[in-house]
Amino acid sequence: MRLRGIRRSRNVEDRRRSGRAGAGIGGVGLLVVVAIAYFAGVDITPLLEGQDPFSQGEAPRELSAEEQEAGQFASQVLATTEEVWTKVFPDAFGRDYVPPVLVLFSGVTQSPCGGASGATGPFYCPADEKAYLDTAFFETLGRQLGVKGDFAAAYVIAHEVAHHVQNELGILPEVNRMRQASDKAQANALTVRLELQADCLSGVWARNVDGLLEPGDVEEALNAARRIGDDYLQERAGRVPQPHTFTHGTSEQRAGWFARGYENGDPGACDTFGADRI
């Protein structure tokens, strides 16, 4: 992805110089934590570590060169989402787009939606309209799941911004209302459609990032979508895939809906809730 000369977004809140980094969990243990967190939607790191994740009193620290580079990358990618959705959103929905804030943290942090940890992966909190990202997650993607490439990392950010787009449209609160009135299997099925729509909207972003894509970028994003499918993660965690527990969709579904958004470049193609089959 060509980011040289791309501005940095001002909508970044960098918390990485304060707080403590989470205790390391290596190998299969980390993969299991990531998998469970994706399925349950909760941060279970404190249970595994036996620690209070929000202990205070840590001295401010300097960011490493790698952390500074990751922060700049995230800020520039966020800026591309602002450019795209500021143009696409009014055309598609007849309203102005208000961008989210991206919170960068290291290890653990707090959010109105609960504890944020690098083990859970990036997430969007509609309560404060902020996306949360531990930039070390990029390394986890490459080391544990084989998801490599700068555009794969950019797709992760674009996916969380897509949840903000859903929130702006009132889709997130409506799905939450429907989930509360459903049993667990039905609630999971609704969440799958929500996540697949975000994948499709990420594809819309990719189509509209004019002049920034390099050969192989789209393939990197498709690979990322496949590697964070529920079936793939459950298999990697040593479990037989259980479709009724899926909350993000299969690898095929995630890659397919991203590709649909990319091929059309139009949010109107991303109606997962109206689709008979996903």
C-alpha positions, 0 to 999 in steps of 0.5 A: 500500500502506497502511503508515502505522502499520505497525511496522518489523521488527527483522530488518533488517541495514543495511550501507548506511553502510559499504562502497562503492557500485558504479560506475554502469552506465547505459542498456542496459548496466545492463539487460543486466547485470540480465538476465544476472544473472537467467539465470546466477544470478551477479554479473558486475559485477566483470567489467564494471567490472574492480574488486574489489567488496569493497575495504575502507577506505571511510569510513562515510557518511550515508544520503540521505533517499531511502535512509532512506525506502527502508529504512523501507519495506523494514523495514515490508514485511518486518514484514507478511511476518512477520505473515502467515507467522507466522499462515499457516505453522503453519496450513498446515504445522503448524510455527512460522515463523522469519523471515529477516533482510533485509540492506540494502546499497548497491552491493556486499556479501558473502554466504555465497552469493557476491558480492551486487551491486545489478546482480544484483537481490535474492536469498535465501541459504539458507546464512545464511537472509538476503535481500539487497537493494540498495534502489537496485534499486527505482529500477532497476525503475522506470527500466529495466523500467517496474515502478512502484508501492510494491506492486510493490517490496513484491512483490520483498521478499515473493518473497525471503521466499517463498524463505525459506519454501521453505527452512524447508520443505526445498524449497530443499535438495531442489531443489539436490540434484536440480539437481546430479544433472541436466543444465543444461536439467533444472536450469533447469526445476527452478529455474523451478518453484522461482521460480514457487512463490515467486511463488505464495507471494508471492500468498498473502502479498498475499491475507493482508495484511489492510487494507493494499492500495489500488486498483491494488496487485495490478495493480502486482505482476502488472506486476512479475511480467510485467516480470521474466519470462525471455522479456521480459528476454531480448527487452529485452536484444536476444535471441531468447527461449530457453526452455531457458535460462529460470530464472524462468519466462515473464511469463505464468507468473510473473503467473499463479502470483502470481495463483493464490496471491492468489486462493486465499490458501493455500500448498497451491495453490502446488505447482508441482512437482506440476503437470503444466503450469506 
